């Protein structure tokens, strides 16, 4: 897997990788990550993938990170009470 681009963002690290005839659009925030796989045949190139990273999409990704954190904290607390 090789990194082909990064998209600047004030809160998350956003990277685009190329591997196995797919682009992997990876978002990282703290200990959590989300990856979206896009077939290279479905886009004309890396710029198309970058154009997917809109403010609205990033806001939804951040909401998902918050839900992931909440789920993790709950699971952690539950595991400590066993």
Biopython code that builds the backbone (N, CA, C, O; Angstrom):
import numpy as np
from Bio.PDB.StructureBuilder import StructureBuilder

atoms = [
    (1, "UNK", "N", (0.859, -1.168, 0.000)),
    (1, "UNK", "CA", (0.000, 0.000, 0.000)),
    (1, "UNK", "C", (0.902, 1.226, 0.000)),
    (1, "UNK", "O", (1.864, 1.300, 0.765)),
    (2, "UNK", "N", (0.593, 2.164, -0.843)),
    (2, "UNK", "CA", (1.407, 3.387, -0.875)),
    (2, "UNK", "C", (0.509, 4.605, -0.773)),
    (2, "UNK", "O", (-0.595, 4.631, -1.317)),
    (3, "UNK", "N", (0.998, 5.608, -0.073)),
    (3, "UNK", "CA", (0.235, 6.841, 0.073)),
    (3, "UNK", "C", (0.395, 7.664, -1.203)),
    (3, "UNK", "O", (1.504, 7.843, -1.707)),
    (4, "UNK", "N", (-0.723, 8.160, -1.711)),
    (4, "UNK", "CA", (-0.682, 8.952, -2.936)),
    (4, "UNK", "C", (-1.080, 10.407, -2.710)),
    (4, "UNK", "O", (-0.810, 11.267, -3.550)),
    (5, "UNK", "N", (-1.727, 10.683, -1.564)),
    (5, "UNK", "CA", (-2.110, 12.073, -1.282)),
    (5, "UNK", "C", (-2.533, 12.208, 0.173)),
    (5, "UNK", "O", (-2.869, 11.230, 0.841)),
    (6, "UNK", "N", (-2.506, 13.437, 0.638)),
    (6, "UNK", "CA", (-3.061, 13.788, 1.942)),
    (6, "UNK", "C", (-3.965, 14.994, 1.748)),
    (6, "UNK", "O", (-3.715, 15.855, 0.905)),
    (7, "UNK", "N", (-5.014, 15.033, 2.546)),
    (7, "UNK", "CA", (-5.962, 16.142, 2.481)),
    (7, "UNK", "C", (-5.875, 16.878, 3.811)),
    (7, "UNK", "O", (-6.110, 16.280, 4.861)),
    (8, "UNK", "N", (-5.541, 18.168, 3.785)),
    (8, "UNK", "CA", (-5.412, 18.901, 5.052)),
    (8, "UNK", "C", (-6.757, 19.034, 5.773)),
    (8, "UNK", "O", (-7.795, 19.267, 5.153)),
    (9, "UNK", "N", (-6.706, 18.880, 7.088)),
    (9, "UNK", "CA", (-7.898, 19.062, 7.923)),
    (9, "UNK", "C", (-7.415, 19.447, 9.317)),
    (9, "UNK", "O", (-6.403, 18.921, 9.779)),
    (10, "UNK", "N", (-8.119, 20.357, 9.999)),
    (10, "UNK", "CA", (-7.644, 20.825, 11.308)),
    (10, "UNK", "C", (-7.789, 19.814, 12.440)),
    (10, "UNK", "O", (-7.126, 19.948, 13.468)),
    (11, "UNK", "N", (-8.637, 18.811, 12.275)),
    (11, "UNK", "CA", (-8.912, 17.881, 13.375)),
    (11, "UNK", "C", (-8.446, 16.456, 13.076)),
    (11, "UNK", "O", (-7.973, 15.750, 13.967)),
    (12, "UNK", "N", (-8.582, 16.048, 11.831)),
    (12, "UNK", "CA", (-8.286, 14.664, 11.455)),
    (12, "UNK", "C", (-7.100, 14.599, 10.505)),
    (12, "UNK", "O", (-6.773, 15.566, 9.816)),
    (13, "UNK", "N", (-6.470, 13.442, 10.488)),
    (13, "UNK", "CA", (-5.485, 13.157, 9.459)),
    (13, "UNK", "C", (-6.234, 12.415, 8.352)),
    (13, "UNK", "O", (-6.887, 11.403, 8.607)),
    (14, "UNK", "N", (-6.133, 12.921, 7.128)),
    (14, "UNK", "CA", (-6.834, 12.312, 5.999)),
    (14, "UNK", "C", (-5.793, 11.929, 4.961)),
    (14, "UNK", "O", (-5.064, 12.778, 4.447)),
    (15, "UNK", "N", (-5.736, 10.632, 4.659)),
    (15, "UNK", "CA", (-4.761, 10.118, 3.705)),
    (15, "UNK", "C", (-5.461, 9.311, 2.628)),
    (15, "UNK", "O", (-6.505, 8.702, 2.858)),
    (16, "UNK", "N", (-4.859, 9.321, 1.445)),
    (16, "UNK", "CA", (-5.355, 8.498, 0.342)),
    (16, "UNK", "C", (-4.240, 7.542, -0.044)),
    (16, "UNK", "O", (-3.124, 7.953, -0.361)),
    (17, "UNK", "N", (-4.566, 6.264, -0.010)),
    (17, "UNK", "CA", (-3.619, 5.215, -0.357)),
    (17, "UNK", "C", (-4.069, 4.547, -1.652)),
    (17, "UNK", "O", (-5.247, 4.585, -2.005)),
    (18, "UNK", "N", (-3.136, 3.947, -2.339)),
    (18, "UNK", "CA", (-3.434, 3.139, -3.513)),
    (18, "UNK", "C", (-2.958, 1.723, -3.223)),
    (18, "UNK", "O", (-1.804, 1.499, -2.859)),
    (19, "UNK", "N", (-3.879, 0.768, -3.392)),
    (19, "UNK", "CA", (-3.524, -0.618, -3.140)),
    (19, "UNK", "C", (-4.578, -1.543, -3.731)),
    (19, "UNK", "O", (-5.779, -1.322, -3.571)),
    (20, "UNK", "N", (-4.116, -2.568, -4.406)),
    (20, "UNK", "CA", (-4.983, -3.625, -4.906)),
    (20, "UNK", "C", (-6.105, -3.076, -5.797)),
    (20, "UNK", "O", (-7.259, -3.490, -5.684)),
    (21, "UNK", "N", (-5.751, -2.144, -6.678)),
    (21, "UNK", "CA", (-6.678, -1.526, -7.630)),
    (21, "UNK", "C", (-7.813, -0.755, -6.957)),
    (21, "UNK", "O", (-8.905, -0.611, -7.506)),
    (22, "UNK", "N", (-7.518, -0.262, -5.744)),
    (22, "UNK", "CA", (-8.483, 0.563, -5.017)),
    (22, "UNK", "C", (-7.755, 1.743, -4.389)),
    (22, "UNK", "O", (-6.566, 1.672, -4.078)),
    (23, "UNK", "N", (-8.503, 2.830, -4.210)),
    (23, "UNK", "CA", (-8.046, 3.917, -3.369)),
    (23, "UNK", "C", (-8.635, 3.687, -1.985)),
    (23, "UNK", "O", (-9.809, 3.340, -1.859)),
    (24, "UNK", "N", (-7.843, 3.874, -0.969)),
    (24, "UNK", "CA", (-8.304, 3.773, 0.404)),
    (24, "UNK", "C", (-8.270, 5.182, 0.982)),
    (24, "UNK", "O", (-7.200, 5.766, 1.154)),
    (25, "UNK", "N", (-9.432, 5.715, 1.275)),
    (25, "UNK", "CA", (-9.566, 7.044, 1.861)),
    (25, "UNK", "C", (-9.651, 6.845, 3.373)),
    (25, "UNK", "O", (-10.656, 6.362, 3.895)),
    (26, "UNK", "N", (-8.571, 7.229, 4.067)),
    (26, "UNK", "CA", (-8.445, 6.918, 5.491)),
    (26, "UNK", "C", (-8.495, 8.188, 6.328)),
    (26, "UNK", "O", (-7.764, 9.148, 6.083)),
    (27, "UNK", "N", (-9.380, 8.168, 7.326)),
    (27, "UNK", "CA", (-9.522, 9.252, 8.284)),
    (27, "UNK", "C", (-9.023, 8.748, 9.635)),
    (27, "UNK", "O", (-9.373, 7.644, 10.052)),
    (28, "UNK", "N", (-8.210, 9.547, 10.319)),
    (28, "UNK", "CA", (-7.707, 9.170, 11.638)),
    (28, "UNK", "C", (-7.950, 10.310, 12.623)),
    (28, "UNK", "O", (-7.713, 11.481, 12.325)),
    (29, "UNK", "N", (-8.431, 9.930, 13.805)),
    (29, "UNK", "CA", (-8.620, 10.889, 14.897)),
    (29, "UNK", "C", (-8.327, 10.154, 16.195)),
    (29, "UNK", "O", (-9.064, 9.246, 16.581)),
    (30, "UNK", "N", (-7.266, 10.540, 16.858)),
    (30, "UNK", "CA", (-6.879, 9.850, 18.085)),
    (30, "UNK", "C", (-6.621, 8.374, 17.797)),
    (30, "UNK", "O", (-5.928, 8.041, 16.835)),
    (31, "UNK", "N", (-7.176, 7.486, 18.628)),
    (31, "UNK", "CA", (-6.935, 6.055, 18.443)),
    (31, "UNK", "C", (-7.884, 5.400, 17.426)),
    (31, "UNK", "O", (-7.832, 4.188, 17.220)),
    (32, "UNK", "N", (-8.736, 6.190, 16.803)),
    (32, "UNK", "CA", (-9.751, 5.640, 15.907)),
    (32, "UNK", "C", (-9.444, 5.964, 14.450)),
    (32, "UNK", "O", (-8.803, 6.968, 14.138)),
    (33, "UNK", "N", (-9.919, 5.084, 13.562)),
    (33, "UNK", "CA", (-9.762, 5.347, 12.130)),
    (33, "UNK", "C", (-10.958, 4.790, 11.371)),
    (33, "UNK", "O", (-11.610, 3.833, 11.788)),
    (34, "UNK", "N", (-11.215, 5.430, 10.245)),
    (34, "UNK", "CA", (-12.257, 4.996, 9.312)),
    (34, "UNK", "C", (-11.630, 4.949, 7.924)),
    (34, "UNK", "O", (-10.886, 5.850, 7.536)),
    (35, "UNK", "N", (-11.939, 3.891, 7.185)),
    (35, "UNK", "CA", (-11.390, 3.752, 5.841)),
    (35, "UNK", "C", (-12.514, 3.454, 4.863)),
    (35, "UNK", "O", (-13.371, 2.606, 5.113)),
    (36, "UNK", "N", (-12.493, 4.162, 3.758)),
    (36, "UNK", "CA", (-13.455, 3.970, 2.681)),
    (36, "UNK", "C", (-12.684, 3.507, 1.452)),
    (36, "UNK", "O", (-11.707, 4.139, 1.049)),
    (37, "UNK", "N", (-13.126, 2.403, 0.860)),
    (37, "UNK", "CA", (-12.435, 1.849, -0.303)),
    (37, "UNK", "C", (-13.208, 2.208, -1.562)),
    (37, "UNK", "O", (-14.422, 2.020, -1.641)),
    (38, "UNK", "N", (-12.478, 2.729, -2.546)),
    (38, "UNK", "CA", (-13.068, 3.157, -3.814)),
    (38, "UNK", "C", (-12.323, 2.457, -4.937)),
    (38, "UNK", "O", (-11.102, 2.571, -5.043)),
    (39, "UNK", "N", (-13.047, 1.741, -5.764)),
    (39, "UNK", "CA", (-12.400, 1.085, -6.906)),
    (39, "UNK", "C", (-11.800, 2.147, -7.819)),
    (39, "UNK", "O", (-12.449, 3.147, -8.125)),
    (40, "UNK", "N", (-10.567, 1.929, -8.251)),
    (40, "UNK", "CA", (-9.909, 2.910, -9.113)),
    (40, "UNK", "C", (-10.643, 3.071, -10.441)),
    (40, "UNK", "O", (-10.554, 4.126, -11.069)),
    (41, "UNK", "N", (-11.365, 2.043, -10.878)),
    (41, "UNK", "CA", (-12.124, 2.147, -12.124)),
    (41, "UNK", "C", (-13.362, 3.029, -11.986)),
    (41, "UNK", "O", (-13.925, 3.470, -12.988)),
    (42, "UNK", "N", (-13.792, 3.289, -10.733)),
    (42, "UNK", "CA", (-14.986, 4.106, -10.500)),
    (42, "UNK", "C", (-14.706, 5.603, -10.490)),
    (42, "UNK", "O", (-15.639, 6.405, -10.475)),
    (43, "UNK", "N", (-13.427, 5.992, -10.499)),
    (43, "UNK", "CA", (-13.046, 7.403, -10.498)),
    (43, "UNK", "C", (-11.985, 7.628, -11.564)),
    (43, "UNK", "O", (-11.384, 6.679, -12.068)),
    (44, "UNK", "N", (-11.764, 8.886, -11.901)),
    (44, "UNK", "CA", (-10.760, 9.174, -12.930)),
    (44, "UNK", "C", (-9.365, 9.364, -12.348)),
    (44, "UNK", "O", (-8.384, 9.439, -13.088)),
    (45, "UNK", "N", (-9.276, 9.442, -11.016)),
    (45, "UNK", "CA", (-7.965, 9.596, -10.397)),
    (45, "UNK", "C", (-8.068, 10.099, -8.972)),
    (45, "UNK", "O", (-9.157, 10.192, -8.404)),
    (46, "UNK", "N", (-6.921, 10.422, -8.407)),
    (46, "UNK", "CA", (-6.834, 10.863, -7.020)),
    (46, "UNK", "C", (-7.637, 12.140, -6.792)),
    (46, "UNK", "O", (-8.227, 12.310, -5.726)),
    (47, "UNK", "N", (-7.669, 13.027, -7.762)),
    (47, "UNK", "CA", (-8.413, 14.290, -7.597)),
    (47, "UNK", "C", (-9.890, 14.030, -7.356)),
    (47, "UNK", "O", (-10.522, 14.749, -6.581)),
    (48, "UNK", "N", (-10.457, 13.012, -8.006)),
    (48, "UNK", "CA", (-11.855, 12.656, -7.761)),
    (48, "UNK", "C", (-12.060, 12.229, -6.306)),
    (48, "UNK", "O", (-13.064, 12.577, -5.684)),
    (49, "UNK", "N", (-11.112, 11.485, -5.781)),
    (49, "UNK", "CA", (-11.204, 11.049, -4.384)),
    (49, "UNK", "C", (-11.086, 12.256, -3.460)),
    (49, "UNK", "O", (-11.841, 12.371, -2.495)),
    (50, "UNK", "N", (-10.156, 13.149, -3.742)),
    (50, "UNK", "CA", (-10.012, 14.371, -2.941)),
    (50, "UNK", "C", (-11.299, 15.191, -2.950)),
    (50, "UNK", "O", (-11.691, 15.754, -1.929)),
    (51, "UNK", "N", (-11.949, 15.254, -4.106)),
    (51, "UNK", "CA", (-13.186, 16.036, -4.223)),
    (51, "UNK", "C", (-14.326, 15.452, -3.405)),
    (51, "UNK", "O", (-15.296, 16.153, -3.119)),
    (52, "UNK", "N", (-14.231, 14.195, -3.026)),
    (52, "UNK", "CA", (-15.246, 13.580, -2.169)),
    (52, "UNK", "C", (-15.166, 14.115, -0.739)),
    (52, "UNK", "O", (-16.148, 14.062, 0.002)),
    (53, "UNK", "N", (-14.012, 14.625, -0.356)),
    (53, "UNK", "CA", (-13.775, 15.063, 1.023)),
    (53, "UNK", "C", (-14.320, 16.484, 1.195)),
    (53, "UNK", "O", (-13.570, 17.459, 1.247)),
    (54, "UNK", "N", (-15.632, 16.565, 1.280)),
    (54, "UNK", "CA", (-16.306, 17.852, 1.458)),
    (54, "UNK", "C", (-16.474, 18.153, 2.945)),
    (54, "UNK", "O", (-16.271, 17.279, 3.788)),
    (55, "UNK", "N", (-16.845, 19.386, 3.258)),
    (55, "UNK", "CA", (-17.104, 19.755, 4.651)),
    (55, "UNK", "C", (-18.219, 18.890, 5.235)),
    (55, "UNK", "O", (-18.138, 18.459, 6.385)),
    (56, "UNK", "N", (-19.250, 18.642, 4.445)),
    (56, "UNK", "CA", (-20.376, 17.823, 4.922)),
    (56, "UNK", "C", (-19.917, 16.393, 5.225)),
    (56, "UNK", "O", (-20.271, 15.835, 6.264)),
    (57, "UNK", "N", (-19.133, 15.802, 4.324)),
    (57, "UNK", "CA", (-18.635, 14.448, 4.537)),
    (57, "UNK", "C", (-17.755, 14.397, 5.784)),
    (57, "UNK", "O", (-17.880, 13.476, 6.590)),
    (58, "UNK", "N", (-16.877, 15.368, 5.947)),
    (58, "UNK", "CA", (-15.995, 15.410, 7.121)),
    (58, "UNK", "C", (-16.809, 15.553, 8.409)),
    (58, "UNK", "O", (-16.468, 14.947, 9.425)),
    (59, "UNK", "N", (-17.861, 16.335, 8.377)),
    (59, "UNK", "CA", (-18.711, 16.496, 9.561)),
    (59, "UNK", "C", (-19.347, 15.162, 9.940)),
    (59, "UNK", "O", (-19.436, 14.833, 11.123)),
    (60, "UNK", "N", (-19.785, 14.398, 8.954)),
    (60, "UNK", "CA", (-20.379, 13.079, 9.217)),
    (60, "UNK", "C", (-19.327, 12.111, 9.757)),
    (60, "UNK", "O", (-19.610, 11.323, 10.659)),
    (61, "UNK", "N", (-18.132, 12.170, 9.214)),
    (61, "UNK", "CA", (-17.049, 11.318, 9.704)),
    (61, "UNK", "C", (-16.749, 11.655, 11.165)),
    (61, "UNK", "O", (-16.557, 10.752, 11.980)),
    (62, "UNK", "N", (-16.706, 12.934, 11.499)),
    (62, "UNK", "CA", (-16.455, 13.335, 12.888)),
    (62, "UNK", "C", (-17.565, 12.861, 13.817)),
    (62, "UNK", "O", (-17.291, 12.442, 14.942)),
    (63, "UNK", "N", (-18.815, 12.920, 13.363)),
    (63, "UNK", "CA", (-19.931, 12.395, 14.160)),
    (63, "UNK", "C", (-19.732, 10.913, 14.431)),
    (63, "UNK", "O", (-19.965, 10.438, 15.543)),
    (64, "UNK", "N", (-19.300, 10.188, 13.407)),
    (64, "UNK", "CA", (-19.062, 8.757, 13.550)),
    (64, "UNK", "C", (-17.912, 8.495, 14.534)),
    (64, "UNK", "O", (-17.973, 7.551, 15.321)),
    (65, "UNK", "N", (-16.870, 9.330, 14.490)),
    (65, "UNK", "CA", (-15.781, 9.188, 15.455)),
    (65, "UNK", "C", (-16.293, 9.386, 16.882)),
    (65, "UNK", "O", (-15.895, 8.657, 17.791)),
    (66, "UNK", "N", (-17.170, 10.363, 17.081)),
    (66, "UNK", "CA", (-17.727, 10.596, 18.417)),
    (66, "UNK", "C", (-18.525, 9.377, 18.874)),
    (66, "UNK", "O", (-18.430, 8.977, 20.034)),
    (67, "UNK", "N", (-19.309, 8.785, 17.975)),
    (67, "UNK", "CA", (-20.083, 7.588, 18.312)),
    (67, "UNK", "C", (-19.143, 6.420, 18.617)),
    (67, "UNK", "O", (-19.394, 5.638, 19.534)),
    (68, "UNK", "N", (-18.069, 6.306, 17.849)),
    (68, "UNK", "CA", (-17.087, 5.251, 18.102)),
    (68, "UNK", "C", (-16.474, 5.421, 19.493)),
    (68, "UNK", "O", (-16.316, 4.449, 20.232)),
    (69, "UNK", "N", (-16.134, 6.644, 19.838)),
    (69, "UNK", "CA", (-15.545, 6.910, 21.156)),
    (69, "UNK", "C", (-16.538, 6.558, 22.262)),
    (69, "UNK", "O", (-16.174, 5.922, 23.251)),
    (70, "UNK", "N", (-17.791, 6.972, 22.090)),
    (70, "UNK", "CA", (-18.814, 6.664, 23.091)),
    (70, "UNK", "C", (-18.977, 5.154, 23.259)),
    (70, "UNK", "O", (-19.062, 4.657, 24.382)),
    (71, "UNK", "N", (-19.021, 4.430, 22.144)),
    (71, "UNK", "CA", (-19.144, 2.972, 22.198)),
    (71, "UNK", "C", (-17.954, 2.347, 22.910)),
    (71, "UNK", "O", (-18.113, 1.424, 23.709)),
    (72, "UNK", "N", (-16.765, 2.851, 22.617)),
    (72, "UNK", "CA", (-15.554, 2.316, 23.242)),
    (72, "UNK", "C", (-15.552, 2.574, 24.741)),
    (72, "UNK", "O", (-15.237, 1.679, 25.526)),
    (73, "UNK", "N", (-15.899, 3.788, 25.141)),
    (73, "UNK", "CA", (-15.921, 4.129, 26.569)),
    (73, "UNK", "C", (-16.921, 3.243, 27.302)),
    (73, "UNK", "O", (-16.629, 2.753, 28.392)),
    (74, "UNK", "N", (-18.086, 3.035, 26.722)),
    (74, "UNK", "CA", (-19.098, 2.170, 27.332)),
    (74, "UNK", "C", (-18.581, 0.744, 27.455)),
    (74, "UNK", "O", (-18.727, 0.121, 28.506)),
    (75, "UNK", "N", (-17.981, 0.225, 26.394)),
    (75, "UNK", "CA", (-17.445, -1.139, 26.427)),
    (75, "UNK", "C", (-16.334, -1.255, 27.470)),
    (75, "UNK", "O", (-16.246, -2.256, 28.181)),
    (76, "UNK", "N", (-15.492, -0.234, 27.557)),
    (76, "UNK", "CA", (-14.403, -0.247, 28.532)),
    (76, "UNK", "C", (-14.962, -0.286, 29.960)),
    (76, "UNK", "O", (-14.525, -1.087, 30.786)),
    (77, "UNK", "N", (-15.932, 0.589, 30.237)),
    (77, "UNK", "CA", (-16.522, 0.630, 31.580)),
    (77, "UNK", "C", (-17.200, -0.693, 31.908)),
    (77, "UNK", "O", (-17.056, -1.202, 33.020)),
    (78, "UNK", "N", (-17.937, -1.253, 30.955)),
    (78, "UNK", "CA", (-18.623, -2.523, 31.164)),
    (78, "UNK", "C", (-17.626, -3.639, 31.448)),
    (78, "UNK", "O", (-17.891, -4.510, 32.277)),
    (79, "UNK", "N", (-16.484, -3.623, 30.770)),
    (79, "UNK", "CA", (-15.500, -4.687, 30.966)),
    (79, "UNK", "C", (-14.833, -4.577, 32.347)),
    (79, "UNK", "O", (-14.362, -5.579, 32.886)),
    (80, "UNK", "N", (-14.790, -3.388, 32.908)),
    (80, "UNK", "CA", (-14.163, -3.197, 34.209)),
    (80, "UNK", "C", (-15.084, -3.615, 35.342)),
    (80, "UNK", "O", (-14.623, -3.842, 36.461)),
    (81, "UNK", "N", (-16.387, -3.720, 35.068)),
    (81, "UNK", "CA", (-17.357, -4.090, 36.090)),
    (81, "UNK", "C", (-17.644, -5.582, 36.131)),
    (81, "UNK", "O", (-18.511, -6.032, 36.879)),
    (82, "UNK", "N", (-16.923, -6.339, 35.338)),
    (82, "UNK", "CA", (-17.177, -7.796, 35.277)),
    (82, "UNK", "C", (-16.561, -8.488, 36.458)),
    (82, "UNK", "O", (-16.666, -9.708, 36.582)),
]
sb = StructureBuilder()
sb.init_structure("model")
sb.init_model(0)
sb.init_chain("A")
sb.init_seg("    ")
for serial, (resi, resn, name, xyz) in enumerate(atoms, 1):
    if name == "N":
        sb.init_residue(resn, " ", resi, " ")
    sb.init_atom(name, np.array(xyz, "f"), 0.0, 1.0, " ", f" {name:<3s}", serial, name[0])
structure = sb.get_structure()
